[in-house]
Amino acid sequence: MTSYGSLDGGYEIDVELLQEFETATRRSKSLLPVLRQSNVPGLYEAMAVEEFLDFVDFLVFHTQRLGWEAKEYRDALELLLRDSGSEWTVGERDGHASLEKRVPEGVVVAADAVMASAGGAGALLAEAWHSAFGRSPDTEEAYEKAIKAVEEAGVHIVTPNNKKATLGTVVRDMKAQADWRLDIPAPDADVPVKMAEALWIGQESRHGGNGYRKPTQAEAEAAVLLAVPLVQWFSSGALARRPIGGAEA
């Protein structure tokens, strides 16, 4: 290993990894001769940009095979991506690394903290995040898992006796009770209820027939970013039943 600052920084690609990638993507023509002749720069020239990014994503995922050395390679790639102004970054969800769309660092730090501390809801949120911001986004999966994460965090708090409750049920009950608020002395302390309602109403893909529409990428990303604070507020107890005056019931 000689350098982190260029595409051919002294690293060698395991031939078997390229073969695995070509098998997984059903590539019609192998690039093994190109790899042997020109190493990584040759692959970059031979692949279209999107395929090369998919290949990098594949390699990042498989750095877990390197054990404790994996962090060195991931950090090197992240430095290269950041210095080049790339829209991609290296993320880790449920112990697996991959390329993710770059999101403001403070948002990622907050989201990672919620994923790590919210149990099953955090695990669902991690899946939603990967589906929204990963290399192969699945907007329907992202939106659905975002809702499931909020349900996992909130159902047993708002409707503990309703084993069939959905986010819609949670929203209905919170609105009927009219006292679910954050512990802040402000008229809009009930904004989480409105956020949960927006998340629920916005999932048009749950309807069959003429009501079906797959979420857009922007909608999926917004859903996941809405779910992050909702999961945190439910899990931490920050969102609770409080009289309008602000004192605990």
C-alpha positions as CSV (number, residue, x, y, z in Angstrom):
1,M,0.0,0.0,0.0
2,T,1.6,3.3,-1.1
3,S,-1.0,6.0,-1.3
4,Y,-4.7,6.9,-0.6
5,G,-4.9,9.7,-3.0
6,S,-5.4,8.0,-6.3
7,L,-7.3,5.3,-8.0
8,D,-4.2,3.1,-8.3
9,G,-2.8,3.7,-4.8
10,G,-0.9,0.4,-4.6
11,Y,-3.8,-1.8,-3.7
12,E,-4.4,-5.1,-5.5
13,I,-7.9,-6.5,-6.1
14,D,-8.6,-10.1,-5.4
15,V,-9.3,-11.7,-8.7
16,E,-12.0,-13.9,-7.0
17,L,-13.8,-10.7,-5.9
18,L,-14.1,-9.5,-9.5
19,Q,-15.4,-12.9,-10.5
20,E,-18.0,-12.8,-7.7
21,F,-19.1,-9.4,-8.8
22,E,-19.4,-10.4,-12.5
23,T,-21.4,-13.5,-11.4
24,A,-23.7,-11.4,-9.1
25,T,-24.3,-8.8,-11.8
26,R,-24.4,-11.4,-14.7
27,R,-21.9,-9.4,-16.7
28,S,-21.7,-10.9,-20.2
29,K,-18.0,-10.2,-20.8
30,S,-15.4,-10.7,-18.1
31,L,-12.9,-8.0,-17.3
32,L,-10.3,-10.3,-15.8
33,P,-7.9,-9.7,-18.7
34,V,-8.3,-5.9,-18.2
35,L,-7.6,-6.3,-14.5
36,R,-4.4,-8.3,-15.1
37,Q,-3.1,-5.9,-17.7
38,S,-4.1,-2.5,-16.3
39,N,-5.2,-3.1,-12.7
40,V,-7.8,-0.7,-11.2
41,P,-7.4,2.2,-13.7
42,G,-8.1,-0.3,-16.5
43,L,-11.4,-1.4,-14.8
44,Y,-12.4,2.2,-14.4
45,E,-11.9,2.8,-18.1
46,A,-13.7,-0.4,-19.1
47,M,-16.7,0.1,-16.8
48,A,-19.3,2.8,-17.1
49,V,-19.4,5.2,-14.1
50,E,-22.5,3.6,-12.6
51,E,-21.1,0.0,-12.9
52,F,-17.8,1.1,-11.4
53,L,-19.6,2.6,-8.4
54,D,-21.6,-0.6,-8.0
55,F,-18.2,-2.5,-8.1
56,V,-16.8,-0.2,-5.4
57,D,-20.0,-0.7,-3.3
58,F,-19.5,-4.5,-3.7
59,L,-15.8,-4.2,-2.6
60,V,-16.8,-2.0,0.4
61,F,-19.3,-4.6,1.5
62,H,-16.7,-7.4,1.3
63,T,-14.1,-5.5,3.4
64,Q,-15.6,-7.3,6.3
65,R,-13.5,-10.3,5.2
66,L,-10.5,-8.3,6.2
67,G,-11.4,-8.3,9.9
68,W,-9.6,-5.6,11.9
69,E,-7.9,-4.3,8.8
70,A,-11.2,-3.3,7.2
71,K,-11.3,0.1,8.9
72,E,-8.0,1.1,7.3
73,Y,-9.4,0.5,3.8
74,R,-12.8,2.1,4.5
75,D,-11.1,5.2,6.0
76,A,-8.9,5.5,3.0
77,L,-11.8,5.3,0.6
78,E,-13.8,7.8,2.7
79,L,-10.9,10.2,2.6
80,L,-10.7,9.9,-1.2
81,L,-14.4,10.4,-1.6
82,R,-14.6,13.4,0.7
83,D,-11.5,15.1,-0.8
84,S,-12.9,14.7,-4.3
85,G,-16.3,16.2,-3.3
86,S,-18.2,13.0,-4.1
87,E,-21.9,12.6,-3.3
88,W,-21.0,9.2,-1.9
89,T,-19.7,8.2,1.5
90,V,-18.9,5.0,3.3
91,G,-21.6,4.0,5.8
92,E,-22.2,1.0,8.1
93,R,-25.5,-0.5,8.9
94,D,-26.1,-3.6,11.0
95,G,-22.4,-4.4,10.8
96,H,-22.2,-4.2,7.0
97,A,-20.5,-1.4,5.2
98,S,-21.6,0.1,1.8
99,L,-21.6,3.3,-0.2
100,E,-24.3,5.7,0.8
101,K,-25.5,9.0,-0.4
102,R,-23.8,11.7,1.5
103,V,-26.0,13.4,4.2
104,P,-25.0,16.3,6.4
105,E,-22.7,14.9,9.1
106,G,-24.7,16.0,12.0
107,V,-27.8,14.3,10.6
108,V,-25.9,11.0,10.2
109,V,-24.5,11.2,13.7
110,A,-27.9,11.7,15.2
111,A,-29.4,8.9,13.1
112,D,-26.7,6.5,14.0
113,A,-27.2,7.2,17.7
114,V,-30.9,6.4,17.3
115,M,-30.3,3.2,15.3
116,A,-27.8,2.1,18.0
117,S,-30.0,2.8,21.0
118,A,-33.6,2.0,19.9
119,G,-33.5,-1.8,19.8
120,G,-35.8,-3.3,17.2
121,A,-37.0,0.1,16.0
122,G,-33.3,1.1,15.5
123,A,-32.7,-2.0,13.4
124,L,-35.7,-1.2,11.2
125,L,-34.6,2.4,10.9
126,A,-31.1,1.2,9.7
127,E,-32.8,-0.9,7.0
128,A,-34.9,2.0,5.9
129,W,-31.8,4.3,5.8
130,H,-29.9,1.8,3.6
131,S,-32.9,1.4,1.3
132,A,-33.2,5.2,0.9
133,F,-29.5,6.2,0.7
134,G,-27.7,3.1,-0.6
135,R,-26.4,2.5,-4.1
136,S,-29.5,0.5,-5.1
137,P,-32.3,2.5,-3.5
138,D,-35.7,0.9,-3.0
139,T,-38.1,3.7,-2.2
140,E,-41.0,1.5,-1.3
141,E,-38.9,-0.5,1.1
142,A,-37.4,2.6,2.6
143,Y,-40.8,4.2,3.3
144,E,-42.3,1.0,4.6
145,K,-39.4,0.3,7.0
146,A,-39.5,3.9,8.2
147,I,-43.1,3.5,9.2
148,K,-42.4,0.1,10.8
149,A,-39.6,1.6,12.8
150,V,-42.0,4.3,14.2
151,E,-44.6,1.6,14.9
152,E,-42.0,-0.5,16.7
153,A,-41.1,2.4,18.9
154,G,-44.5,3.9,19.5
155,V,-47.3,1.2,19.3
156,H,-46.6,-0.3,22.7
157,I,-46.5,3.1,24.3
158,V,-49.6,4.7,22.7
159,T,-51.8,1.6,22.2
160,P,-50.2,-1.2,24.4
161,N,-53.3,-3.4,24.3
162,N,-53.9,-3.3,20.6
163,K,-51.7,-6.0,19.0
164,K,-52.9,-5.1,15.5
165,A,-52.2,-1.4,15.8
166,T,-50.6,0.5,12.9
167,L,-49.0,4.0,12.7
168,G,-52.5,5.1,11.6
169,T,-53.9,3.8,14.8
170,V,-51.2,5.5,16.8
171,V,-51.9,8.8,15.2
172,R,-55.7,8.4,15.6
173,D,-55.3,7.7,19.4
174,M,-52.8,10.5,20.0
175,K,-55.0,13.0,18.2
176,A,-58.1,11.8,20.2
177,Q,-56.2,12.0,23.5
178,A,-54.9,15.5,22.5
179,D,-52.2,15.6,25.1
180,W,-49.2,13.9,23.4
181,R,-46.4,16.5,23.6
182,L,-42.7,17.2,23.9
183,D,-41.7,18.7,27.2
184,I,-41.3,22.2,26.0
185,P,-43.4,25.3,26.8
186,A,-44.6,26.0,23.3
187,P,-47.9,25.8,21.5
188,D,-46.4,23.5,18.9
189,A,-45.1,20.9,21.4
190,D,-47.5,18.5,19.8
191,V,-45.6,18.7,16.4
192,P,-44.5,15.0,16.6
193,V,-48.1,14.0,16.2
194,K,-48.4,16.0,13.0
195,M,-45.1,14.5,11.8
196,A,-46.3,11.0,12.4
197,E,-49.6,11.8,10.6
198,A,-47.7,13.2,7.6
199,L,-45.5,10.1,7.5
200,W,-48.6,7.8,7.5
201,I,-50.7,9.8,5.0
202,G,-47.7,10.2,2.6
203,Q,-47.4,6.4,2.0
204,E,-49.6,6.1,-1.0
205,S,-48.0,2.8,-1.9
206,R,-49.9,1.0,0.8
207,H,-53.2,1.4,-1.2
208,G,-54.2,-1.0,-3.9
209,G,-56.1,-0.3,-7.0
210,N,-56.1,3.3,-8.3
211,G,-54.6,4.6,-5.1
212,Y,-51.2,2.9,-5.6
213,R,-48.2,5.0,-6.3
214,K,-44.6,4.1,-5.6
215,P,-42.8,6.8,-3.4
216,T,-40.4,9.0,-5.2
217,Q,-36.7,9.1,-4.1
218,A,-37.3,12.5,-2.4
219,E,-40.4,11.1,-0.6
220,A,-38.5,8.1,0.7
221,E,-35.6,10.1,2.0
222,A,-38.0,12.5,3.7
223,A,-39.9,9.6,5.3
224,V,-36.7,8.2,6.7
225,L,-35.5,11.5,8.0
226,L,-39.0,12.0,9.6
227,A,-38.8,8.6,11.3
228,V,-35.4,9.3,13.0
229,P,-36.7,11.9,15.5
230,L,-40.0,10.1,16.0
231,V,-38.2,6.9,16.9
232,Q,-35.9,8.8,19.3
233,W,-38.8,10.7,20.9
234,F,-40.8,7.5,21.5
235,S,-37.8,5.4,22.6
236,S,-36.5,8.0,25.0
237,G,-39.8,9.0,26.5
238,A,-39.4,12.6,25.3
239,L,-42.8,12.3,23.6
240,A,-45.4,11.6,26.3
241,R,-48.9,12.5,27.5
242,R,-48.6,15.9,29.2
243,P,-51.3,18.5,30.1
244,I,-51.2,21.7,28.1
245,G,-49.8,23.5,31.1
246,G,-46.5,21.5,30.8
247,A,-46.6,19.6,34.1
248,E,-46.4,15.9,34.2
249,A,-49.8,14.1,34.7
